[in-house]
């Protein structure tokens, strides 16, 4: 009887501690977001003109088409070639948009904070990432247990791919996924979503519409119902970090760190380190 009481007490103590961490994380980022909205943030978007807004709009249309196409088709297990092709497309779009901005006179150092001062702000970004983790876990649990039915909860395709690669000990597939998730995707997605699309939206629509739109687009482009809300929250945190520091390096490193945690968790649970 005593052991049962101790077990119940410890269980509810853990629940209370977890809920407290989630609440603290939520309140922290609500406060930080309010601060960004009040001050306008540090991201300078004066160089964005109608031409950049038009290209950003065209890129959004491409994303919308990809999202609609993905949700119209039955989910499937992706292959190694699919991951490689996705990485190639991301890299090509990144190069094309980067070249376009260079031709338009943008400076990655001045206009996106890609300088040594930005490197000094990375520890601040990593602290924000650690503070976000309880909220990420809490949001994920909320979606899985309350907002979606069990049939609607499915891991992202890339997660299923790397999980299967670990089970079959396909080291090549594992390394391709690591490269895609920890290097290619964070750099490409942060530059495209935070640096380019968010910058254009902020210039012509203001901080709040830009924050909500790009965060929703970022979540939707991953085409997974269960991941939509957690990724929306992650995007808000990355945007807030960008606005608080003025350097795109900070959300890039945060995104790398977040994906690294997810990949390491999958590898560890799959026995890749045993």
Order of alpha helices (4+ residues) and beta strands (2+ residues): alpha-alpha-alpha-alpha-alpha-alpha-alpha-alpha-alpha-alpha-alpha-alpha-alpha
